[in-house]
Amino acid sequence: MTSVRYDNATRTYEGTSVPAVDALDLDIGDGELLVLVGPSGSGKSTALRMLAGLEPLDGGSIRIGDRDVSNVRPRDRDIAMVFQNYALYPQLTVADNMGFALKQAGVPKEERRTRVREAARVLDLEPYLDRKPKHLSGGQRQRVAMGRAIVRRPAVYLMDEPLSNLDAKLRVQTRTEVVELQARLGVTTVYVTHDQVEAMTMGHRVAVLKDGVLQQCDTPRKLYHEPLNLFVAGFIGSPAMNLVPVGDERPLRLGGSAIELARPGDAALAEISGAITVGFRPEALQVGEGPLRAKIRTVEDLGSEVFVHLSLEHRGQPLALVSKMMPPFDGEPGDSIGLQIIGATHLFADDGSRVVSTTATLQAASAPAGVASDASPAAP
C-alpha cells in the first residue's frame, strides 16, 4: 500500500522571493492516478520533481507511504519516472533499454529477461524487443520508456508530460493505453500535463495549480460542474466557460437583457455585495432564438458538434462568447442571431470564489440609462 502526501511542501528558487510551489497540501491515495495540471509556470513540474527528489524542499515535507522522503536521495525513493523525451540509448535494443536500470542494480540476467518480457507483453512490445529505437515509431518509443519504468516495479510512477511529443491522433490512442496500463498495474501514479483535456480524460482526480498554489483537487466531473473559483472555471473545459463580468448592478444584465436566476441563485444574490461574474458553459448558451442578439464571428463545425463564436456588446464593450451546438447549424459569420441561456449558471464573487450554482434565463429588458441595448426580437 503506497500513498503520497505533500505536507505544506514549498520550493523557492534562488533569486526570487515568490515560491514556485507554495505550501502544497495534497494527499494521493494508494493506486490512484492523480494528474497535476496548470498553465506554464504554475509549478506542476516542480511539484513532481520535488517528489522525485530532483528539487530540494525549502519548507514542509513529502511522504511516500509511511516514510518521510524529504531528504532521501532520488535513487532511494522507490520511484520510476517517465519524461517528455524518451531518453533511450540509441545503441541498445528495446530489451536492453528496458532492462538497463535492472542491470545497473545488479539484478540477475534471467530475472531481468523475465521482467522485461512481462513488461513487453503488457505494452505490446514483444515483436520489437530486438529492434533499436531508430526503427520504432514515436508511440512505440514512448512505450519503451514506460516499459523501462515498469520493470523496476516501483512504489510510485511519475510521468512528466510523456505524450506531448506525439501527434494528435497518437496522443489520444496512447493516453487510453496509459490509463488501461495504470489500472492493470494498480500502482500510484502522478502525471503532469498542461493539456486540460488530457487531464480530464485520464485522472481519477485532477489537481489544478496556478502560480504555485493549489486551486482545487477533485474528480474531473466536479471540476467541470462545480469549479471553486474563476481560474478553475476558465481553465477547465474546451472551449472554456463563458465568463461575463456584470458588476454590482441589480438585476444582473447580459447586454440588453436581464439575467433571471432560479433558486437558490436568486436568494444567494440578495446576500452578495460587490461585483459579480456570471459563468456558463458553451453548451448552456443556445443560439437561434432568444431575447438577446449577437453577431456570429466564426463557426467551427467538427462534424459531431459545432462551436459558434459570437460577439455581443456588453456594458459598452464587445464581449466574446462561445456556444456549443449539435449539427446541423446553418449560420454564417456576420449573421445576427438570438441568444438564450439554458443550463447551469455560476455566480462568482468579487474575490473570484464561486458563490452558488443555479440555472438562469435571459429576459427581455430595457437597458439602464447610458448603456446601449442589444435586445431586439429574435429571428423567426
RASUL-V191700 format. One record per residue. N is the residue number from 1. SS is DSSP state (alpha for helix, beta for strand, coil for the rest). PHI is phi in degrees with one decimal (* if undefined). Layout:
# RASUL-V191700
N | SS | PHI
N | SS | PHI
This chain:
# RASUL-V191700
1 | coil | *
2 | coil | -130.5
3 | coil | -110.5
4 | beta | -128.3
5 | beta | -135.3
6 | beta | -92.1
7 | beta | -118.0
8 | beta | 57.4
9 | beta | -69.7
10 | beta | -133.7
11 | beta | -136.8
12 | coil | -123.8
13 | coil | -78.0
14 | coil | -61.8
15 | coil | 94.9
16 | coil | -141.9
17 | coil | -100.2
18 | coil | -92.6
19 | coil | -64.6
20 | coil | -72.3
21 | beta | -131.0
22 | beta | -115.2
23 | beta | 49.3
24 | beta | -76.0
25 | beta | -114.0
26 | beta | -156.3
27 | beta | -109.5
28 | beta | -118.6
29 | coil | -75.5
30 | coil | -61.8
31 | coil | 78.1
32 | coil | -83.2
33 | beta | -103.6
34 | beta | -106.0
35 | beta | -106.0
36 | beta | -95.6
37 | beta | -135.0
38 | coil | 168.5
39 | coil | -70.8
40 | coil | -58.2
41 | coil | 87.0
42 | coil | -79.9
43 | coil | 102.0
44 | alpha | -66.8
45 | alpha | -70.0
46 | alpha | -62.8
47 | alpha | -61.8
48 | alpha | -66.6
49 | alpha | -68.4
50 | alpha | -64.0
51 | alpha | -66.9
52 | alpha | -76.4
53 | coil | 90.2
54 | coil | -86.6
55 | coil | -128.0
56 | coil | -74.1
57 | coil | -91.6
58 | coil | -100.9
59 | beta | -177.5
60 | beta | 76.2
61 | beta | -151.3
62 | beta | -132.3
63 | beta | -121.1
64 | beta | -115.1
65 | coil | 64.6
66 | coil | -93.1
67 | beta | -106.5
68 | beta | -78.2
69 | coil | -107.2
70 | coil | -55.3
71 | coil | -118.9
72 | coil | -92.9
73 | coil | -62.0
74 | alpha | -53.2
75 | alpha | -68.0
76 | alpha | -102.9
77 | coil | -93.1
78 | coil | 59.4
79 | beta | -127.0
80 | beta | -132.2
81 | beta | -119.9
82 | beta | -115.6
83 | coil | -99.2
84 | coil | -63.0
85 | coil | -90.1
86 | coil | -69.5
87 | coil | 53.6
88 | coil | -93.4
89 | coil | -81.3
90 | coil | -65.0
91 | coil | -84.4
92 | coil | -102.1
93 | beta | -73.6
94 | alpha | -57.7
95 | alpha | -61.2
96 | alpha | -70.6
97 | alpha | -63.6
98 | alpha | -67.8
99 | alpha | -96.0
100 | alpha | -61.7
101 | alpha | -64.5
102 | alpha | -67.2
103 | alpha | -63.3
104 | alpha | -64.0
105 | coil | -85.3
106 | coil | 81.0
107 | coil | -70.3
108 | coil | -55.4
109 | alpha | -58.5
110 | alpha | -65.1
111 | alpha | -67.2
112 | alpha | -58.3
113 | alpha | -61.5
114 | alpha | -63.1
115 | alpha | -68.2
116 | alpha | -66.0
117 | alpha | -68.1
118 | alpha | -62.8
119 | alpha | -66.0
120 | alpha | -63.7
121 | alpha | -66.5
122 | alpha | -62.8
123 | coil | -97.2
124 | coil | 57.2
125 | coil | -111.5
126 | alpha | -56.1
127 | alpha | -69.1
128 | alpha | -112.1
129 | coil | -61.2
130 | coil | -94.6
131 | coil | -85.9
132 | beta | -101.0
133 | alpha | -54.1
134 | alpha | -65.5
135 | alpha | -98.7
136 | coil | -114.5
137 | coil | -77.1
138 | alpha | -60.2
139 | alpha | -65.0
140 | alpha | -67.1
141 | alpha | -62.7
142 | alpha | -66.1
143 | alpha | -67.1
144 | alpha | -64.5
145 | alpha | -61.8
146 | alpha | -69.2
147 | alpha | -62.4
148 | alpha | -61.5
149 | alpha | -75.7
150 | alpha | -64.1
151 | coil | -63.5
152 | coil | -77.0
153 | coil | 51.3
154 | coil | -80.5
155 | coil | -78.5
156 | beta | -140.9
157 | beta | -98.8
158 | beta | -120.1
159 | beta | -126.2
160 | beta | -107.2
161 | coil | 46.4
162 | coil | -70.5
163 | coil | -105.7
164 | coil | -69.4
165 | coil | -88.4
166 | coil | -91.7
167 | coil | -71.6
168 | alpha | -57.9
169 | alpha | -65.3
170 | alpha | -68.4
171 | alpha | -63.8
172 | alpha | -63.6
173 | alpha | -63.5
174 | alpha | -71.4
175 | alpha | -66.7
176 | alpha | -63.8
177 | alpha | -64.5
178 | alpha | -64.0
179 | alpha | -62.4
180 | alpha | -64.1
181 | alpha | -65.1
182 | alpha | -63.2
183 | alpha | -65.9
184 | alpha | -68.7
185 | alpha | -79.6
186 | coil | 67.8
187 | coil | -97.5
188 | beta | -54.7
189 | beta | -133.9
190 | beta | -113.2
191 | beta | -121.6
192 | beta | -106.8
193 | beta | -152.8
194 | coil | -97.9
195 | coil | -90.8
196 | alpha | -70.0
197 | alpha | -66.6
198 | alpha | -60.3
199 | alpha | -62.7
200 | alpha | -69.8
201 | alpha | -90.7
202 | alpha | -110.2
203 | coil | -79.3
204 | coil | -64.2
205 | beta | -134.2
206 | beta | -127.5
207 | beta | -105.2
208 | beta | -98.5
209 | beta | -115.2
210 | beta | -145.6
211 | coil | 51.2
212 | coil | 81.0
213 | beta | -112.4
214 | beta | -70.6
215 | beta | -91.4
216 | beta | -166.3
217 | beta | -130.1
218 | beta | -162.5
219 | coil | -68.8
220 | alpha | -53.7
221 | alpha | -61.4
222 | alpha | -70.7
223 | alpha | -60.2
224 | alpha | -73.8
225 | alpha | -94.6
226 | coil | -136.4
227 | coil | -64.4
228 | coil | -77.3
229 | beta | -151.6
230 | alpha | -61.4
231 | alpha | -63.6
232 | alpha | -63.0
233 | alpha | -60.2
234 | alpha | -81.7
235 | alpha | -88.2
236 | coil | -88.3
237 | coil | 115.0
238 | coil | -139.3
239 | coil | -65.5
240 | coil | -70.7
241 | coil | -59.6
242 | beta | -73.3
243 | beta | -118.2
244 | beta | -119.3
245 | beta | -72.1
246 | beta | -115.3
247 | beta | 69.9
248 | coil | -107.5
249 | coil | -74.2
250 | coil | -130.0
251 | coil | -71.5
252 | coil | -66.4
253 | beta | -131.7
254 | beta | -118.5
255 | coil | 59.2
256 | coil | -99.1
257 | beta | -119.1
258 | beta | -82.9
259 | beta | -96.8
260 | beta | -97.8
261 | beta | -97.0
262 | coil | -84.2
263 | coil | -68.7
264 | coil | -92.0
265 | alpha | -62.7
266 | alpha | -66.2
267 | alpha | -68.8
268 | alpha | -65.5
269 | alpha | -61.5
270 | alpha | -64.4
271 | coil | -100.0
272 | coil | -97.6
273 | coil | -110.5
274 | coil | 94.4
275 | coil | -70.2
276 | beta | -122.5
277 | beta | -116.0
278 | beta | -101.0
279 | beta | -124.8
280 | beta | -150.6
281 | coil | -69.9
282 | alpha | -54.5
283 | alpha | -72.2
284 | alpha | -87.5
285 | beta | -101.8
286 | beta | -100.4
287 | beta | -111.5
288 | beta | 131.8
289 | coil | -132.7
290 | coil | 157.4
291 | coil | -76.9
292 | beta | -118.6
293 | beta | -121.9
294 | beta | -137.7
295 | beta | -104.6
296 | beta | -74.5
297 | beta | -90.8
298 | beta | -145.9
299 | beta | -126.8
300 | beta | -107.0
301 | beta | -96.0
302 | coil | -96.1
303 | coil | 91.7
304 | coil | -85.7
305 | coil | -155.5
306 | beta | -127.3
307 | beta | -103.1
308 | beta | -106.9
309 | beta | -92.1
310 | beta | -123.6
311 | beta | -125.3
312 | beta | -133.7
313 | beta | -81.1
314 | beta | -133.7
315 | coil | 54.1
316 | coil | 80.9
317 | beta | -129.8
318 | beta | -69.4
319 | beta | -121.6
320 | beta | -89.0
321 | beta | -129.5
322 | beta | -130.5
323 | beta | -116.3
324 | beta | -105.1
325 | beta | -121.5
326 | coil | -87.8
327 | coil | -71.2
328 | coil | -83.8
329 | coil | -132.6
330 | coil | -103.5
331 | coil | -67.4
332 | coil | -125.9
333 | coil | -52.5
334 | coil | 98.7
335 | coil | -69.3
336 | beta | -95.5
337 | beta | -145.0
338 | beta | -79.1
339 | beta | -128.2
340 | beta | -149.5
341 | beta | -97.3
342 | coil | -135.8
343 | coil | 144.4
344 | beta | -63.6
345 | beta | -133.7
346 | beta | -119.5
347 | beta | -110.7
348 | beta | -117.1
349 | coil | -76.8
350 | coil | -61.0
351 | coil | -85.8
352 | coil | 94.7
353 | beta | -77.3
354 | beta | -77.4
355 | beta | -91.9
356 | beta | -160.5
357 | beta | -116.7
358 | beta | -154.2
359 | beta | -121.2
360 | beta | -146.6
361 | beta | -136.0
362 | beta | -96.4
363 | beta | -116.8
364 | beta | -59.4
365 | coil | -155.4
366 | coil | -76.8
367 | coil | -73.9
368 | coil | -66.1
369 | coil | -54.7
370 | coil | 86.7
371 | coil | -117.0
372 | coil | -69.2
373 | coil | -104.9
374 | coil | -99.3
375 | coil | -67.9
376 | coil | -160.0
377 | coil | -58.2
378 | coil | -68.4
379 | coil | -64.3
380 | coil | -66.5
